[in-house]
Amino acid sequence: MTHPQKRKRYLLLASESEIDYTGRKEAVRQLLQRYPDLDAKKMVWIGNSLIFRTDQLRLPEMKLSLVIRVEGAVLTPRAASGSISKLKRAVKPPQGGNGQVLH
């Protein structure tokens, strides 16, 4: 019996509301509480969107059920890809903004 190969995937969570630094830390905490094996170093914030690395085995469940609520903002799955650069292009960064890595 062969098992499916575990391939990396990136998931984009986005919110229509502003999320401050405290809210971002809380969102990452909630995500790591639910999925403790995720790597906080593989997460990047761009504007009000969070992109993080996962795998194709867990991605379907995350796309269907992952919702993070912080400070009145709701982060929901918007897109997934095998390439983080595709998701970065899909996010409209704030003026003069690069991605902010939050550890």
N, C-alpha and C positions, 0 to 999 in steps of 0.2 A: 504494500500500500504506500503510495506516495502522498506527501503532504504538500499543500500549496506553498510556493516560495514566498517568503515574507519580503515584500517590496516596499520601499519608502514611498510615502505620499504626503502631500502637504494639504492642509485644510485651512480655508479662510473663513474666519468668523468676523462678522461686521455688525455695527450698531449705527442706527440713525442719530443717536444722541452722543453728546460729548462725554468722554471718559477721562477723568483726571488721573494723575499718577497713583493716588490711593486706590481708585477704582480698578486701574490696571493691575496693581499688585493683588488685589482681592480676586480679580478674574483669573489670574494665573494660579493663585492658591486654590480656588475652586476646581480648576481644571486638573491640577496635580493631585488634589484630593480624590477626584473621581478616577483619574488615570495615573496612578503613582509612578508608572514606568516611563512616562513621557519625560523628555529632557528639557528643562527650563532654558538651557542654552540654545535650544533649537526653536525658540519662539521669538518672533519679532513683531513689534507694534508699528503700524503705519497709519497715522491718523487715528480713527476710531475702529480700526480693524486689527485683528490678531491673526497672524499666520504661524502655524506650528507643524512640526513633523510628526507623522504617525506612520501607520502601515496599511496596506490594502486589506488586511484581514479585519481590522477594526473600523475602517473608514465607513462602510455602509451603516453600521449602528450609529456612529457619530453624526453622519449626515441626517439621519432620521430623528435622533432624540437629543442631541446636545444643544442645550440652551443655557447660557450663563447670564444671570441677572445681578447687576451691581449698580448701586446708587441711581436707580431709576432707569438705567440703560439696559438693553437686552441685546446680547451678542448671539447671533444665530448663524448657522452655516450658510455660506453664499456660493462657494466654489471649492473644487478640489483639483489637484494636479500632481503629476510626478515631478514637476519643475516649480521651484519656489519663484523663479523669475517671472513666470506667467502670472502667478497670483499677485506679485508685486505690481506688475503692469495693470492688473485689473482694478487695483485700488488707486483712487485719486489721492495722492499725498497732499498734505496741507502745504500751503505756500511756503517755499523755502525749506520744506521738511524732508529729512531723510528718515529711514526707519530707525526706531529707537529700540534697542535691545534692552530687555528688562530681565535681570537675573534675580 
